[in-house]
Amino acid sequence: MAKKNSSDLTLQEQAAEILEKAKARGVQSNFFFITTFKRYQVQMQIMSELEKQITELGPVVTKEYVKGRQNVCTNPAISEYNKTATAANNTVSTLIKIVESIPQDNGQKTLAEELNELMSGMA
């Protein structure tokens, strides 16, 4: 069976692959890596749920005020999605810094390089 391109993997499959690469380098027991990676997974799940809401409700929604007046406004899920995406990007930067701080063996790609390729769909 041919190996899937990382862009064809689900978030869970990508997470499992990242953890396998981390395990091969001994990073899976690093407290900061584990907690930061878990945070990143939660952020990705939140973004997935917000994306579903944006798709379902559209970019604009109608708010109803107390007296029954209606007002069309931007879907608040868009703002929350953008905030979570910014936080997830910062979390990835932190993950890469953690991984880069761990010494690597002779001449292999660093785990940071492998994770960066995986996350960008190149692996």
C-alpha positions as CSV (number, residue, x, y, z in Angstrom):
1,M,0.0,0.0,0.0
2,A,1.4,3.4,-1.0
3,K,2.2,5.9,1.8
4,K,-0.2,8.8,1.9
5,N,1.1,12.3,1.3
6,S,0.8,14.2,4.6
7,S,-1.7,16.6,3.0
8,D,-4.0,13.6,2.5
9,L,-3.8,12.6,6.2
10,T,-6.5,13.5,8.8
11,L,-5.4,15.7,11.7
12,Q,-5.4,12.6,13.9
13,E,-3.2,10.7,11.4
14,Q,-0.8,13.7,11.2
15,A,-0.6,14.0,14.9
16,A,0.2,10.2,15.2
17,E,2.9,10.6,12.6
18,I,4.4,13.6,14.4
19,L,4.4,11.6,17.7
20,E,6.1,8.7,16.0
21,K,8.8,11.0,14.7
22,A,9.1,12.5,18.2
23,K,9.3,9.1,19.8
24,A,12.1,8.1,17.4
25,R,14.1,11.2,18.7
26,G,13.2,10.7,22.3
27,V,11.2,13.9,22.5
28,Q,7.9,12.2,23.5
29,S,8.9,12.3,27.1
30,N,9.8,16.0,27.1
31,F,7.2,17.7,29.3
32,F,7.2,20.9,27.3
33,F,6.9,19.1,23.9
34,I,4.0,17.0,25.2
35,T,2.0,19.8,26.7
36,T,2.6,22.2,23.8
37,F,1.7,19.5,21.3
38,K,-1.5,18.7,23.1
39,R,-2.4,22.4,23.2
40,Y,-1.8,22.6,19.4
41,Q,-4.1,19.6,18.9
42,V,-6.8,21.3,20.9
43,Q,-6.4,24.5,18.9
44,M,-6.7,22.6,15.7
45,Q,-9.9,20.9,16.9
46,I,-11.4,24.2,17.9
47,M,-10.6,25.6,14.5
48,S,-12.2,22.6,12.8
49,E,-15.4,23.1,14.8
50,L,-15.4,26.9,14.1
51,E,-14.9,26.2,10.4
52,K,-17.9,23.9,10.4
53,Q,-20.0,26.7,12.0
54,I,-18.7,29.3,9.5
55,T,-19.6,26.9,6.6
56,E,-23.0,26.2,8.1
57,L,-24.0,29.7,9.0
58,G,-22.1,31.7,6.4
59,P,-20.0,34.8,6.9
60,V,-22.9,36.9,8.1
61,V,-25.5,36.2,10.7
62,T,-28.6,37.9,12.0
63,K,-28.7,39.1,15.7
64,E,-32.0,39.7,17.3
65,Y,-32.2,42.5,19.9
66,V,-34.5,42.5,23.0
67,K,-37.3,44.4,21.2
68,G,-37.3,42.0,18.3
69,R,-35.2,44.2,16.0
70,Q,-32.8,42.3,13.8
71,N,-29.3,43.3,12.7
72,V,-27.1,41.6,10.1
73,C,-23.5,41.3,11.3
74,T,-20.3,39.3,10.7
75,N,-20.4,35.8,12.0
76,P,-18.5,35.9,15.4
77,A,-17.0,32.5,14.6
78,I,-14.8,34.1,12.0
79,S,-13.1,36.3,14.6
80,E,-12.7,33.4,17.0
81,Y,-11.3,31.3,14.2
82,N,-8.7,34.0,13.4
83,K,-7.7,34.3,17.0
84,T,-7.3,30.6,17.4
85,A,-5.3,30.4,14.2
86,T,-2.9,33.1,15.5
87,A,-2.6,31.2,18.8
88,A,-2.0,27.9,16.9
89,N,0.7,29.5,14.7
90,N,2.4,30.7,17.9
91,T,2.1,27.3,19.4
92,V,3.8,25.7,16.3
93,S,6.6,28.2,16.7
94,T,7.0,27.2,20.3
95,L,7.0,23.5,19.3
96,I,9.7,24.1,16.8
97,K,11.9,26.0,19.4
98,I,11.4,23.1,21.8
99,V,12.4,20.5,19.2
100,E,15.4,22.6,18.0
101,S,16.7,22.8,21.5
102,I,17.1,19.0,21.7
103,P,20.4,17.7,20.4
104,Q,20.3,15.5,17.3
105,D,22.5,12.6,16.1
106,N,25.1,12.8,13.3
107,G,23.8,14.3,10.1
108,Q,20.1,13.3,10.3
109,K,17.4,15.8,9.6
110,T,16.5,17.5,12.8
111,L,13.1,16.7,14.2
112,A,12.2,20.3,13.6
113,E,12.9,19.9,9.9
114,E,10.9,16.7,9.7
115,L,8.0,18.3,11.6
116,N,8.1,21.4,9.5
117,E,8.0,19.3,6.3
118,L,5.1,17.2,7.7
119,M,3.1,20.3,8.8
120,S,3.7,22.0,5.4
121,G,2.5,18.9,3.5
122,M,5.9,18.0,2.0
123,A,6.6,14.7,3.7
